[in-house]
Every structure is written in structure tokens, then in C-alpha cells.
Amino acid sequence: MPPKPTSDWVSNKTTIEACERSCADGTSVGETIESSRTMEYHVPVMLAESIEGLNLRPDGTYVDATFGGGGHSRAIMERLGDGGRLYAFDQDEDALPNAIDDARFTLLNENFKYLKSFLRLHGVRQIDGLLADLGVSSHQFDEGTRGFTFRTDGTLDLRMDRRQEYSAFDVVNTLPEENLKNILSLYGELPNAGAMAHAIVTARKKKDIETTFELRDAVQRHLPRQQENKFLAMLFQAVRIEVNGELEALKDLLKQASEILKPGGRLVVISYHSLEDRLVKNFMKTGNFEGELKKDFYGNPLVPFKVVSRKAVTPSADELERNNRSRSAKLRIAEKISQEKENID
Ligand SMILES: C[S@@+](CC[C@H](N)C(=O)[O-])C[C@H]1O[C@@H](n2cnc3c(N)ncnc32)[C@H](O)[C@@H]1O
């Protein structure tokens, strides 16, 4: 059952109009609609570009795989007619009070890696478009107690879904040094992953590492001067990706999306680091994550999508100025083609 919206829910109209006003007159979104719970929760990134990318049909069935504050969902709802439907996913229960009070909308407090199963439960077997705005919401970053940032002292948690047991505490305190090194190297792309992993293992021999500041202190000696924050961000990103199984979930989502999108349906993905973007780019181009173009007997490429955005779309200068958190965003758009046929010209 979708949760009931709370009384402080702000209407679509207020949120979207406020955003458009702020774009037009240059005032910051935060100032313009301080009262809006959802915009405080998260300012949607590349809102206009992603909604345009979905090429919405008023009577279509759509999925917002990453509901968060619901900024993108509200913009989609504004464009749907009576026959349209929107199913949204978010594995973080904190997103639930942002739910949209509309019979055409359903919010599922689930991981999007179970996309097909949960849609099937609701009688949906095909969709007209899917949007995924990956990563973490501002709310999750700002809740210092959840450990998503090294800037405030919080519990080493980093779970988006607090029903799962595996947390950052387990990653940091229980994994063998070699595994830790691989995680820091693969998911954080840290050049000194070995030294960092060793420092963590040395520190935890004395005492469990329980907080974000204790983790920061454990690796302090290995943070290059002038680049402390960059390296800490890479470290926290690595642990977060591991805790939430982010890359595997993304692969599951993309595969399932390609199976249930109708021909002509759009896949729109906003990613925030190169590991995600590479998977999305390869999958949209070739239908696999390695980016290997498979061909049929006659040499024609076998691909599920036509790539709509040849190059990744990035935020405008105006958006970057308004919302610093949009700075690493990359938007990619692809359209499902009826049969696996030639995609690349
Ligand atoms: C960047 S925010 C989305 C913000 C949203 N577009 C908005 O306008 O407010 C990403 C959201 O996706 C959720 N999320 C990330 N990975 C998920 C997954 N595998 N399954 C379900 N939700 C996920 C996070 O909990 C977070 O709330």
C-alpha cells in the first residue's frame, strides 16, 4: 500500500512554479520557496532537460526510480492526463512523507533493483518511460547522523535503506584488508587505496571505528595536502557504493527497464560519477555494460536502444550557480527500438 501523504505536502504547482521563477529571475531556489518541504529535501537536477527527455504522453505509464523529494515526479504528474500513471520507487523511508496525493501516483518504498516484480504486483508489465536520478538526496547528505558526509560527525551508517543490516560500520570494521583496498580502488578510484585500507585496518585493531570523524582521523596521514576533501569524498563514495550495492542495483535497473519499455519508450538517467555514467553510456549504446557491440549474422548491430543524447547533457551555467550539488551530473537519454536493430549511424 502506498503511504499516506502528510499534511505538509506542497502541491506540484507551487514547487514547479517556484523553480521556474527562480530560474528566470536568478534568485536561489532556497530563498524563493523556503516553505517548501520537498525543495528543502532535495532540489531536482536538470528538471526541464530530463522531463523533455522523457517525451511524455499524457496517457502513458511512467516510472520515477528515485523519488527523493519528488521534484521530478511532480513535474511528470503535471504533464499526465487522467489516463496517465506514475509509479515511483525510493528505498529510503525518509522520502515517504513527500508522496504525491493523487490517485494516478503510487510510491513504493523499495529498491529499484526489484523494478519488474513490484510493477507486476501492481499489474504493470510495460511502461512508456523511466527516469532515474541516481545517488543520494540532499536530505541524506544533510542528515549528519546518517554518516553520508565527512563534514559532520555521525554514525558510520551510510545505508539508504535502514531495513538492511549491512552498514558502513561493517565495511570499515570487518572486511579483510584486501577487500577493503579493492573497494576503495574500484568504487572510490583512490590512487592510494592500499595505504588507506592499511591505515583503516591498523586503526580498527585498537578500537572499532564507529563515527565519520573516526574514519577521517584513521586515514588523515594519507590525505594529500590541499586535496583532503577530495580524497575524503572519494573514500566515502567508495564505502557508500559498497554498502548500498549501487552499481549492481543500477545494472539490474537498466536490464529490467530495457525489457519492459515499450518501443518508443524513453530511458532517462542522471548519474553523478564516472562509474555510473560508464555503465549507463555503454548500456544505452550497446545493450551491455562492457560496451561491446554485438552484431547479427549479416553484420547489423544488435542493440535495444537508439541513443537520443549523443553526448551527456550537463547542467546549464545558471543551474550550476543555483545548485552546486548539480555540478557532477550527467544526463543521458535513449529510446527503446522495436526490435534489436541497427542503432549506430
Ligand atoms: C538524487 S535523489 C533523487 C531526487 C529526486 N529526483 C528529486 O527530485 O527529489 C536519489 C534518491 O534515490 C534513492 N535511491 C537510490 N538508490 C536507490 C535504489 N537502488 N532503489 C530505490 N531508491 C534508491 C535515494 O534514497 C534518494 O532518495
The ligand as a Gaussian input file, in Angstrom:
#p B3LYP/6-31G(d) Opt

LIG

0 1
 C       19.273000      12.148000      -6.173000
 S       17.945000      11.580000      -5.180000
 C       16.547000      11.782000      -6.234000
 C       15.947000      13.134000      -6.117000
 C       14.655000      13.303000      -6.864000
 N       14.830000      13.171000      -8.289000
 C       14.038000      14.635000      -6.533000
 O       13.743000      15.402000      -7.464000
 O       13.840000      14.950000      -5.369000
 C       18.131000       9.842000      -5.225000
 C       17.086000       9.093000      -4.419000
 O       17.086000       7.763000      -4.902000
 C       17.012000       6.872000      -3.835000
 N       17.690000       5.651000      -4.269000
 C       18.994000       5.492000      -4.597000
 N       19.241000       4.235000      -4.971000
 C       18.059000       3.570000      -4.898000
 C       17.661000       2.235000      -5.173000
 N       18.545000       1.310000      -5.573000
 N       16.359000       1.912000      -5.025000
 C       15.461000       2.832000      -4.604000
 N       15.776000       4.096000      -4.313000
 C       17.065000       4.480000      -4.463000
 C       17.705000       7.575000      -2.683000
 O       17.220000       7.092000      -1.446000
 C       17.362000       9.026000      -2.938000
 O       16.222000       9.427000      -2.213000

